[in-house]
Amino acid sequence: MEEAEDKINQRSSGVLTKEEILERLGTGNNDLRLFFTPMIDKNGQVGPSTLDIRLGTQFIIFRRTMYPILDVCEGDAKDLDWKIGAYQEKICKPLGQRLVLHPQQLVLGCSLEYIKLPSDLIAEVIGRSSWGRLGLIISAATVVHPCYAGVITLELANEGDTPLALYPGIRIAQLIFHKLAKTEEKLSISSSKYACSVEPSFSRLHKDKDLEAIRNLKKKRESHS
């Protein structure tokens, strides 16, 4: 076991290979281990440099007619938190039931798997090309930070012309893992405002500290107009 841990520690920074991903999944050292559960099909999900994630059963859909506009600088942080919650709705689609994603529609989903990264790994979420060729886009590049624990919220957009049926349990996206160069910064699970999520998370834009400064500048300009 010590020999395997030394082998992991000796890896240089860069993208993890299939061999390295399997080593991280199997090591008994919790400081180095990549936690990933449930692992339904290890042979099918671990690629040459990627790890496939499956679509979960929880979704956030948008109520398009709820507000004429969602202005993040109108009102205070509590107002924005309430508006986002009212503008979006959580639904559940159990295994075997489909979610129809219409053209130009955005839905928030999540990974079926719960993951936890060690402190020396960062992950990038990318869409599978097989789905991309049908019009399904993981609409924003998602970065999973070191020490993150939870499910991964997925921003799913249909850029095609035909509605797509999505079923929980399908392989929907891929994780690419990057080993970080040595750092002195101490990280923890609580470093992310979306940590420990077990379902897709509403936007927590209201927690951004710089938003209050923008609101104050907006009010100042309006008072002089």
N, C-alpha and C positions, 0 to 999 in steps of 0.2 A: 504493500500500500504506500509506504514511504517513497518507493521508487517511482510509482505512478504520480504522486504529488510533486516530486522533484521535476518530473518530466513536464507537468503542467506549468510549474513556476518558471521553467527555463524558456518557455515559449516567448518569442519576441512579440512586439505589438503588431497588429494587423488583423485581417479577417480570419476567423476560425475555419478550419477545414472540417470535413465530415468526421475524421478521426478525432479531432480536438473537441468537437461538439459532443461526441459519444463519451469521450473521457470526462468532460464536465458533467454530463448527465449521470455518470456512474460513480464518480469519486465519493468517498465517504467523508471527505473533509468539507464541512458546511461552509467554510470561508471561501472555498473555490468552486463549490457545486452550483450547477445550473438546475434549479428546481422547475419542473415542467409536468403538470398533472391535470387531466389524465393523459397518459401517453397511450393512444389507441393502437397505433401501428408504427413502431419505431423504424422498421425497414422502409415503410412507405413515406414517412414524414421527414426523415433526415436525408437531405440531399448532399451533393458534393461540397457545398458551402452554405447551406440554408437549413432551416427547420420550419416545416409547414405548421400553420396554426389553423384551427377549424372555427367555423362560425358558431357562436353561442346562441342561446334561446331568448336573450333579452335585447330589446331595441328601443331607441328613442326616435319618434317621428315628429315632424313639424306640423303645426297647425297654421296653415298659410294665411288664413283670414283673421287670425287673432289680433294682429296689430298691423296698421298700414306701414309702419317702419319700426325697426328695433334700433334705437339710438343709445349706444352704451354710455353716452355723456349726458343723457337726460336723467335728472334725479340723482339720488345718491346710490351707494353700493347696495343697500338693502332693496331699493326699488329695482335695480338691475337684476339682482338675484331672483326676486319675485317674478319679474317679467319673463326671464328665461324659463323659469319653471312653468309659467302659464303658456308660453309660446310653444313649448315642447311637451310631449306626452310619452310615458313609458308603456310599452306593451310587451307581451310574452308570446312567443311562438314555440310550442313544444316540439320535440323531435317528431318528424313525420309530417309537420304542417309547414306550409310555405309562406314566405313573405314576398309579395309582388312589389318590385322596385320599378317605378315608372320612369320614362325618359325625363331627364333633367331634374330628377328627384334626389334629394340627399337624405340619408338615414344614418343614424349612429347605431352600430352594432358593437359586439364585443367578441373576444376570443372565447372559445369553449374552455380553453386551458387557463389555469392559474399559474403564473410564473413568478420566480424570484431570481434576480440577477445577483451575482457576487459583486464585490466592490471594484473589480478590475475589468468588468465587461460592460459594454454598451451595445444596444441592439437597435437595428433599423428595420422598420416594417415596410415591406413593399408588396404590391398586389401580385398575384400570380398571372403570368402572361396569358394563360389559357382563358381566364375570365376577362382580362383586358381586351382580348380580341373580340369579345362579345359586347363590349361597351362598358363593362364594370370597372370603375376606377377607385382605388383607394386614394381619395381626393387630395390628401395632404401627406407629405412625408412625415412619418411619425418616428420619433426617437424615444427609446426606452432607456432611461438613465440607470447608472450603476446603483445597486441596492434596491431598485424598484421591486415591489411585490404587489401582485394583483392581476386581474384580467386586463387585457389591452382593449381600449376603446378604438373602434374602427370607423372611419368616416367613409361611407359607401355611397358612391354617386353613379347613376346610370347616364353615361354620355352617349349612348346609342339611340336608335330610333324605335326600339322594340322593348316592351316591358320584360323584365327578367324575374324569374322565380328563384328565390334564394331559400335554401333549406338549412336549418341548423344541423351542424355536424359535417357539412361539406368543407373541404380544404379551401380556404378563401384567400390566404395571404402567406407571406414568408418572413421569417426573421433572419437577418444577417448579423452575426455577432462580431464585434471588433474588440480586441484586447487592447486596453489602454497602456500607455507608457506609465512608468512608476510615478505616483503622485503622493504628496504629503497630505493632501486634503482629506479630512475624515468625513465620510458620507454615511448616511443612515437611511432607513426606509422612509422616515418622515420628511426627507428632503424634497419629495414631490407632493404637490397639492392634490394629486389624484391617486396617491398611494393607497394600497389595501382595498381597492375597488373589487367588488364581486359582480358588478353589472356595469353597463355603459354609464358614463358619468355626464351629467349636465355640465355645460361650460362654467368654469369658475373664474371668468374674466373679471368679475367684481373684486377678486382678491389681488389683482395687479395693483401695486402701489403707485405706479406712474399714472394710473387712470384719474386719480383725484386731482393731480396737477393739471391734466388736460381739461377736466371739468371746470376748475377754477379759472383757467385761461379763457374758456368759452364764456363763462358768466361775465368776466371782466370786459370782454370784447362786446358782448350784448348790451352791457350797461352803458357803453360809450357810443352805441350806434343810434 
